Amino acid sequence: MENRKRPAEADLSTADIFKTPEKKRVTEQDSDFMSWGVEQTCDHLREIGLEEWQDKFREHEITGDRLSYLSETELETMGIGPLGVRLQILRSLRKLWEIAVEPNKVFNDPIHGHVEIHPLLIRIIDTPQFQRLRNIKQLGGTYYVFPGASHTRFEHSIGVGYLAGRLVQALNERQPELNITPRDILCVQIAGLCHDLGHGPFSHMFDKMFIPRARPEITWKHETASLAMFDYLVSNNGLEPVMKQHGLVLPEDLVFIKEQIDGPLDTKASLSQEAPWPYKGRSEDKSFLYEIVANKRNGIDVDKWDYFARDCYHLGIQNNFDYSRFLQFARVCVVDGKKHICTRDKEVDNVYHMFHTRYWLHRRAYQHRVGHIIETMITEAFLKADKNMEFEGSGGKMFTLSTAIDDMEAYTKLTDHVFEEILNSSPSSRPELKDSRQILQNIVYRRLYKFVGQTLPNADKPLMGTKDEWARAMATSKPPCTVNLQPEDFVVSVIKMDYGMKKENPINNVRFYCKNDTTKAMEICENQMSKLLPERFEEQLIRVHCKKTDDRSLQAAKKHFEQWCKDMNLPEPQVGDVIELTPAKDSRMNKNGGGEDGQEKAKTNLFK
């Protein structure tokens, strides 16, 4: 074995190579070496008097983007020695960039504990575009129902960036043959950190409720804004040279980061197994990297892992999914010619708990009837204020609430503070905000629209028509009452809840491996799963509120809704959130036949 002691004639020490160099300004010229090919790297070795090792660099295909990651151990593996020479090479190469050694920063997170964040991620976090997420509630109007749900998109994004790093590093340690590079790891972490940059005021209320009504002519989602905001963040803060300094290759890695957030940048590209590889940032050999932040194949991703744990913690709801077990058993296997992230067969119950947790959070919190109607009222206030609120964007151009999504400089200024700005606006100086201000005051004083009821239509027979058409039909129905209600008095909401894949069982898209063969992916057959799993994985509620809050109007609205349900052949409306499972009465049993046979049939129908 080679003597590891430094030769006496070498004028170097280990301390020299790890000494923190002086800080200097990072320029574009400093980062040119990142684009070097193998021959350019060899040319540089000749220039600095190390030409005898160029054949070793050529043999191992050392390009410029790998130089800043070379270690003494790796040089030894390449056959370069003795130790003094290896240290000389490292010291000479370090002069290419002369960056200060930046340590990771530690965040104390209530969910994940003390987490270390890479210096490049810190540079991204410390920008106005990312800091705006501090002022956007993670759960929007749900905070007005669950007083602990005050957490924001800021801490959620940091958590996703951290978990993305943990998953990709776990795969790298478990399967070195995957050739996951430091660049890959850093890009995945950045994608996790920046995946929610495009959220607007009150999170999903903005992209699911406000924008569709304010600008029905466009199809817009917050992921679209996340890509635009990420580009603006990088350019506005001059981060390209810094990214190169940390080993990223541009623009290739920028494309890879954005593809992880919202899929292929070519919107016409297909994600089916038979279609050509749609991504540009990484080759098909690294297809599994696209399943970490936003998994388009089966929905198992670190975004869900963080918001399940974080939301449950702040809502006071038990989280039954343990992401640490998934981390422990995650492996990459080949499925239909592509590499996918799989887990152990014994983890099928844990995976099912993940999908069920998603449904249960929607049922108990995200689609809570009070939180939902508060978001409906905020949406109405924003719609009335839309044209009367302006935000300065690029070139001094002014944008409204609904058009700010077209300009990231203006959109950076759009957060939950819009609620307070309208609420606290002066009646004398801002009379145009009177109607919006009144709606928000009603929320503050808890003068909310009254709940009329909800019905559960047959999932196999979708209702025809729109919510506005249904509101008109309810107003024109003829129940036995004397109160005259108009279509605008009704607020009709369609609430859809599923396990993440609409009607499909999400487990069908998950692949597993067994202990005896960790390289072979397989499906879990239906007869291998619990018999207690649901037969349906999607449901839809039609929920109705009344804007008139007096008792007579509310009772009349309930009669109108009941009549409309009869006209539409829908189940009788429920007045609560939970279907009450009680023993069937005699009158119901008689419909199914008398005696014990009738009782058994009634029980069967009740739990079917």
N, C-alpha and C positions, 0 to 999 in steps of 0.2 A: 504493500500500500504506500502511496506517495506520502513523503514527509510533509505534513501540513504547516510546519514552521516556516516563517518567511525567511528567504535567503538573506544573508548578511549584506550582500552587495545591493539588494533592492532598497532604494531610498523611499520606501512606502510603509505605511502601517494601516491596520484595519481601521483605526480611529480616523485616519485621513479620508478614507472612502465614505464613511458615514457621517462625516462632519457636515453640519448644515451650512450650505453655501450662502453667500450674501443674496438678499432679495434683489431682484431687478425687474423692470417692467417687461411684461411678456409682449412680444411683437409678433407680427405675421412672419417675419423673417426667421425668428427663433424656431418656428414650428415647421419650416420647410422640410426638415429631415423626416417628418412623419410620412411624407409621400415618396420617400426613396424606395427604389426596388433593390434587389439583391446586389446588382452590379454597382449601383451608386453607393451602397453601404461599403462595398469592397474598395471603391475609389477613396472613400473617406479614410479607411484604414491605412491605405498607402500614404495619404497626405500627412497622417500623424505618426508615420514611422512604424506601423504595425502590419506591414504588408505580408509578413510571414504567416499571419493567421487568416488571411483572406480566403484561402481554400476551405478552411473550417467553416467560416461564415457562409461561403457559397454552398458547401455541402449540406448545411442545415437550413438553408434558405432564410437567412436572417434579413428581414426587411426593416425599413426605418421605423415602422410603427411598433416593432418589437424591442427596439434598442432601450427604451426607458424601463422595460420590464426585465431585462437581462439580470441575472443574479450570478454570484460567484459560483454557486453550485451548478447552475446551468452551463456556465463556461467550462467547468471541470468535466461535466458530462460530455461536452463537445470535444474533449481531448486537449484542451488548452491548459498549459501549465508552465512553470510551477505557480504557486500561490501568488507570488509577487507580480508575475506577469498578468494574472487574472485581475488583480487589484489595479494594476496600471491601466488595463483596458477599460475597466469600469470607470476609473477616474477620468480618463480621456474622453470617454463617451458622455459622461455627465456634463462636460463643458459645452455640449451641444445646446443644452437648455438652461443650466444653472438656475433651476428653480429652487425656492425655499422649500424645505421639507415641511409639509403641512400635515399636522396630525388630524385624525378623525375627531369629530366633536361628539359628545355624549348627550343624548336627550333622555330625560326621565319621563317615560310615558306610562300613564296609569294602566294601560292594557298590556304592553309588551315589556315593561320594566326599563332598564337602562339600555338604550340602543345606540350603537355607533353609526355615525353618518359620514360618508366619504366627503372630503373637502370640496369636490366639484358639486356635489349635491347641496352643500352649504352655500356655495356661490349662487345656485339657482334659488334656494330658499330665501336668500337675502336680496330679493328683487321686489319691486312694487307689484309686479304681476302675480307673484306667488303669495306675497303678504296679504293681498286682498282677500284670500281665502279665509283669513282670520275673522272676517266680517260676513261670512255666509254660513248660516246654520246648516248642519249636515241633514237634519230632518225637517227643515222648513217649518210649516205650521204645526207640526206634531209637538213642538216645544210648548205650545199653548195648552196642551193636554197633559203631557208628561213633564213636570217642572225640572227634572234632572237632565232632559235631553237638550242641553245648551251647547253641546260640542259642535265643532265647526269642520268645514272641509279641510282646513289647515292641518289639524292633527291627524285626520284620516289619511290625507295624502302622504304625510311622513310615515305613517304606519304601513301603508301599501308599499312605499319605496323600500322600507326595511324588510318586510316579508318577501318581496320580490327578490331581494338579495339573498335572503336565507334559503329560499327554494332553489335558486339557480346554483348557489354554492353547495348545497346539499347534493344536488345532482352531479356536480363537478367532482366532489370528493368521493362519491359512491361509484361513479363511472368515468374515470379519467379518459377512457377511449372516446368519449363524446367530443373531445377537443374544445371544450368551452374555454374561451380566452378571457383575459382580464377586460378586454374591450366588450365582449358579450355581457359580462357581469355588470359592468358599469352602465351599459345601454339599458339593460333590463331594469336596473335600479332607477335610472332617470325616467323611464317610461312609467314605472309605478308611482314615482313622485309627482309626475306632471299629468297623470291621466284625467284629473278633474279640474284642470285649469279653466275650462270653459263653462263651469257652472255659473248661473246667474242668481239674482236675489231669490232667497228661499229655495234654492237647489232645484229639485225636480218640478216644483210648482211653476217655475219660469219656463222650462222647455216643454213641459207636458200640458200645461194649462194656459199660460199667458200668451206665449208666442203663437200657438195654433189659432187662437182667437184674434190676436192683434194682427197677424200676418198670415191668413189662411192660404195665401197663394204660394207660399214657400214650404219646403220640407227642411226642417232644421232640428238638430239635436245638439246636446251640449258637447259631445265628442268632436263635432265639427269645429266648434269654437275652441276646444282644447288644442287642436292642431294649429289653428291660427294664432292662438295666444302663445303657444310654445315658440312658434317662429318669431313672433314679436318680442317675446322675452329674450331670446337668444340675440337677436339683432339689436334691440334697444339697449341692452346691457353689455354689448361687445364680448359675448361669451365664446365666440368661435375660436379665437386664439387660445383661450383658457382650456377649452375642450381638447384642442389639439395637444396642448401641453400635457394633458392628463392621458394621452394615448389614443384619443378617438380619431377616426379617419372621416373627414367630411368631404362631400355631403352624404356619403354612404351610411354613416351611423345615425345621422339626423333622420334619414328616411326610415331606418330600422326602428328608431324610437317612436316615430309617428305611426308606423304600421302596427306596432304593438298596442297602441292606444285605440285605433279605430279600424284595424284591418287594412287590406290593400289600398294604396292611394289611388289606384285605378278603380273607380267605382263600378266599372263594368266587369271587373274580374270575378270569376266564380270561385267559391270555396269548396266545391264538391271534390270528392276524392279523385274523380276521373279527369277533372279539368287540369290544364297546365299550371305549374307552380305560379301563383299570382303575386308573390312578394319579391321586392327588389333589394331589401336591406340585408337579407341573409339567404343563403342557398337552401334548397330543400333538405339538405343533410342536417340542418338545424331547425327543422320545422317545430320541434318541441318548445323552442324558445318563445314562440307566439302563443303558447297556452298558459303563460305564467301570469300576466297582468290582466288580460281580457280574453278569456277562453271562448272562442266562437264555436268550438266543437261540442263541448258538454257543460260549459258554465262553471267548471271548477277552477277558480282562480284566486289569487291573493287579495284582490279587491273585495270579494265576498268575505274572505276569511277575516279581514280587518273590520269591515262594517258589521258583520255578525257579532263579533266579540265586543266592539266599541259601542254599538247601538244597544245591545243587551245590557251592557254594564250601566249605561246612562239611563236606560228606560226602566231598569229594575226587573228585567225579564231573564229567565234562565236560558243560557246558551248551551244547547245539547251537542254542538259540534266541536270536536277537538282537532284543531288544525295541526297541532304538534305531532299527532299520530300520522297524519297524512305526510308531513315532512319526513317522518321516520321511515315510511315505507314507499315513498315516491321513487319510481324508476322509469327510465325511458326504454320503451320496447317498439319494435317495428310493427305497424298495423297497416296492411294494404300498401306496403311500399314506403310509408312515411313514418317518421319517428314521433311517437306520442308519449305523453306522461301517463303512466299507469300506476296502480297501487295493488297491494296484496288482496287476494280473494277474501281473506277474513275481514277486510275493512269495508265490506259492502254495507253493513249496518251503519257504520260511521258516515259513509258517503250519503246514504239515504237520510241520515239525521241532518246533514248539511242542507239538502234540498227541502226537507220538511221545515227546518228552521227558517228558511227564506219565506215559505208560505205562511208560517205562523207569525212572523214579524209583520208581514203585510196584513194578516187578519187582525192582529191585536193592536198594532201601532201605526204602520204606514198608511193603512186605509181606515183608520179609526174615524167613525162618522163625525165626531166633533172636530178633530183635526182637519178632516177633509173639507168640511163646510167653512172652516176658518180660511183655508187656502182658497176656496171658491170666492169668499168675500174679498180677500186680498187681491185676487185676480181681477175682480170687478172694479176695485178701487184703482188698480194700476191701469186698467183699460180706459177708465174715465180720465185719468191723469196723463195718459200716454203723450198726447200732442202738446201738453202744457209743461212738460219737463224736458230740459235740454242739457246735454253733456258735451263739452268740447272735445273734439277728436283731432285727428291729424290735419295739419294745415289750417287749424283754427275753425274747421267746419263743425257745425252743431248737429247733434243727433238726439233723437227722442228715446224713450224707454225701449221701444220695439225696434228701432233702427240702429241702436248702439252695437248690436251684434255684427254689424257690417264693418265696424272700425274698432280695432283692438285698443287703441289709445282711449277712445271713449268708453269702451266696454270695461276697461280696467277700473273705471270710476263707479261702476254699477255693482252695488252690494246691498245687503239687507237694510242699509241706512236709508234707502228710498222710503221705506215705511215710516221712519221717524221724520224724514223731511216733509212728507205729505201731512202726517199727523200734527206736527208742530208748526205748520205754515200759518202765516197770519191771515185771518179772514179779510182784513182791509187791503193788504198788499198782494194777496194771492186769491182773489175771489173765484178764479177759474178752477181752483182745487176744492171748491165747497163740497161737491158730491163725494169726491174721493175721501176727503177729510172726514165726512160724516160716517162713511162706511167703516173707516179705521177706528173712529171713536166708538162705534157700536161694538167693535171687537174688544177694545180696551175695557168697556163697561159690561162686556159679556152679553150684549143684546144681539144674540146670534139668530140666524134663521132657524125655525123650528123643524125638528125631525118629524116627518109624517109617517114613514115606514119604508120597508124594503121588501123586495120579492126575489126569489131565486128561480129564474127561468130555466127551462130544459136546455142543457148544453147542446143537445143534438138538433135543436130547432131554433136557430138564431132568429131574433126578432128583426123585422124589417122596419126601416125608418130611422130618423135621427132623434136626438134628444129634444130638439125644438118642436118637431112634429109630435112627439109623445106629450110634451107639455101642452100643446094646443088641444090634443085629443083629451087629456085629463080635464082641461077647463071646459070643454064642450060636452063632456059626459053628463048624464042626467040622473044624479043620485037624488034621493029625497032630502033636499036641504034648501034653504032660502038665501044663503049667502052667495053673492055673485063673485066668482074668482076669475081672473084673467090668466092667459098663458104665462105672462111675465111674473106672476105670483109663485109659480112653481120652479124649483131648481131640481132638474133631473140629472143624476149622475150614474154612469155605468162603471162599476168597479169590477176589474178583472184580476183574479188571483190564480196563480199556478205554481208549479214546482220548478219553474225556470225554462221549460221547453214546451210551453202551452199544453196541448192535450197529451203529449207524449210522455211516457215514463222516462225521466232523465237518466236512470240507471242504464237504459239501453245504449246510451252513447258513451258509457264509461268502460274502459278496458282494464282488466285485472291480470295479475300473474300469480302463480302458485309457488310455494316454497321449493318444490322439487325442480322447477325450471323457471328461473327469474328472467329469462330472455324471451319467453313465449307469451304473447298477449292473448287473452281470451275474454269471451263474454260470459256474464253470469246468467244462466238460464232461469226462466221464471220459476221452475220447480225447485231451484236452489235458494230462492228468496223466501222471506217470511210470508206466511199466508195472511198476515194481518195488514199488509200494504193496501192502500186504497186502490179501487178499480178505476177511478177517475183522478186526473192530475190537474184539472182546470175547472174553475167555476166562475160564474158571473153574477153579480148582484145589480139590481136596479134599485137605486136609493133615491128617495124623494124628500125634499125639504120645502117649506113654505116661507115666503118672505114676510107674510103678514103673521104677526106673533100673538094676536089676541085669541082668546079661547074659541070664540065662535068661528073665526076663520080657520083655525087649526082643525077643529072638528069637521068643518065642511071639506077641508082639503083631504082629510082622511077618507071621507065618504067618496070624494071624487077619485081618489087613488084606488079604493076598493072596487069602484065601478069600472074603472079603466082596466084593472086586472081581470075582472070577469069578462069584459069585452074582448080582451086579448088572450083569453083562455090561459091566464097565468096563475100560479099558486096564490093563495090568500096572503095578503101582506103581513109581515112580521113587524112588531113595534119595537123589538130589541135587536141586539147584535148577534145573539146566540139562539140557535134553534133549540127549543125546550123539548127534551126527550122525556116524556111522561107516559105512564101506562095508558093504553087506549081505553076510552070510555065505551060503555055498552052500545051507544048509538053508532059509534064507528065500527065496532065489532060486528054489528048486525049487517053492515054493508058488505062485510066479507064472509057472512055466514055465521049462524049462532053457534053457541056451545064452545067446547074446547078447540075444535078445529078452526073455528073462526078466530079465536084468540091467538092461536099459533100463526095463522095467516097474517093477522094484524101486526104481530111482532116482527114477522119476516119483512113486511113492507116498511116498517118503521126503521129498521136498521139496514135496509138494502142500499 
